[in-house]
Amino acid sequence: MAISMTDAAVNHVARFLEKRGHGSGIRVGVRTSGCSGMAYVLEFIDQVEAEDQVFEFGDVRVAIDPKSLVYLDGTELDFVKEGLNEGFKFNNPNVSSECGCGESFNV
């Protein structure tokens, strides 16, 4: 099981970690939410938990808990700018449907 990150996503996270001044990377996960069932969670972390699966992209570490990894396997994390909006985009091959607002998904 694995995930990947585009160069844009790696560079964005690295810049934020540098500005933050501390931290070991980011945690990516899923939680029950929204009208389709699941939503992505992304947060900075100061340490990795023992059960986490850790992926390294240069100086950027991504930690994922085992339950979330099942839903995120094969996902590419990207950082995109579209007009005035910018943010992370999850290219997840496991998604079978998404809600109309794009906030949640189903597998």
Phi, psi and omega per residue, in radians:
M1 nan 2.423 -3.086
A2 -2.763 2.816 2.975
I3 -2.242 2.935 3.085
S4 -2.381 2.869 3.097
M5 -2.318 2.458 3.022
T6 -1.310 2.853 3.087
D7 -1.034 -0.658 3.131
A8 -1.064 -0.728 3.133
A9 -1.200 -0.763 3.123
V10 -1.052 -0.823 -3.123
N11 -1.103 -0.693 3.135
H12 -1.122 -0.825 3.140
V13 -1.122 -0.743 -3.137
A14 -1.055 -0.730 3.110
R15 -1.100 -0.758 -3.137
F16 -1.173 -0.674 3.098
L17 -1.119 -0.667 3.109
E18 -1.136 -0.781 3.115
K19 -1.120 -0.657 -3.122
R20 -1.155 -0.597 3.079
G21 1.542 -0.128 3.098
H22 -2.815 2.954 3.122
G23 2.121 2.696 -3.122
S24 -1.830 -0.072 3.124
G25 2.606 -2.591 3.127
I26 -2.205 2.707 3.013
R27 -1.911 2.293 3.067
V28 -2.036 2.345 3.137
G29 -2.741 -3.073 3.056
V30 -2.251 2.669 3.060
R31 -2.479 2.783 3.095
T32 -1.268 2.196 -3.082
S33 -3.040 2.844 2.993
G34 1.268 -3.093 -3.062
C35 -1.451 -0.283 3.126
S36 -1.742 -0.194 3.019
G37 2.130 -0.708 -3.072
M38 -2.385 2.625 3.094
A39 -2.355 2.651 3.101
Y40 -1.374 2.569 3.074
V41 -2.204 2.329 3.139
L42 -2.425 2.210 -3.128
E43 -2.614 2.693 3.033
F44 -1.297 2.570 3.110
I45 -2.249 2.632 3.080
D46 -1.726 -0.375 3.066
Q47 -2.671 2.701 -3.130
V48 -1.560 2.446 3.076
E49 -1.414 2.678 -3.064
A50 -1.011 -0.614 -3.077
E51 -1.511 -0.099 -3.106
D52 -1.166 2.543 2.902
Q53 -1.614 2.254 -3.067
V54 -2.008 2.298 3.075
F55 -2.040 2.384 -3.108
E56 -2.027 2.329 3.117
F57 -2.233 1.543 -3.015
G58 1.147 -2.148 3.134
D59 -1.554 -0.004 -3.093
V60 -1.722 2.199 3.087
R61 -1.891 2.390 3.102
V62 -2.082 2.118 3.137
A63 -1.847 2.369 3.118
I64 -2.360 2.292 3.100
D65 -1.273 2.699 -3.052
P66 -1.026 -0.646 -3.135
K67 -1.167 -0.698 3.129
S68 -1.240 -0.594 -3.077
L69 -1.045 -0.556 3.103
V70 -1.023 -0.699 -3.120
Y71 -1.476 -0.336 -3.065
L72 -1.795 -0.083 -3.097
D73 -0.953 2.210 3.140
G74 1.516 -0.013 -3.095
T75 -1.298 2.447 3.000
E76 -1.867 2.196 3.092
L77 -1.670 2.152 -3.100
D78 -2.162 2.774 3.012
F79 -2.119 2.085 -3.026
V80 -2.151 2.615 3.027
K81 -2.070 2.132 3.131
E82 -2.252 1.796 -3.081
G83 1.133 -2.182 3.125
L84 -1.515 -0.150 -3.096
N85 -1.696 2.551 3.031
E86 -2.561 2.643 3.128
G87 2.979 3.111 3.134
F88 -1.374 2.497 3.090
K89 -2.179 2.259 3.126
F90 -1.755 1.964 3.067
N91 -1.652 1.552 -2.991
N92 -1.861 1.976 -3.122
P93 -1.229 -0.192 -3.103
N94 -1.498 -0.216 -3.069
V95 -1.247 2.205 3.091
S96 -1.713 -0.461 3.092
S97 -2.789 2.732 3.094
E98 -2.262 2.695 3.074
C99 -1.302 2.873 -3.095
G100 -1.082 -0.547 -3.117
C101 -1.476 -0.191 3.092
G102 1.430 0.146 -3.097
E103 -1.504 -0.356 -3.106
S104 -2.472 2.900 -3.073
F105 -2.530 2.986 3.118
N106 -2.355 2.564 3.093
V107 -2.003 nan nan
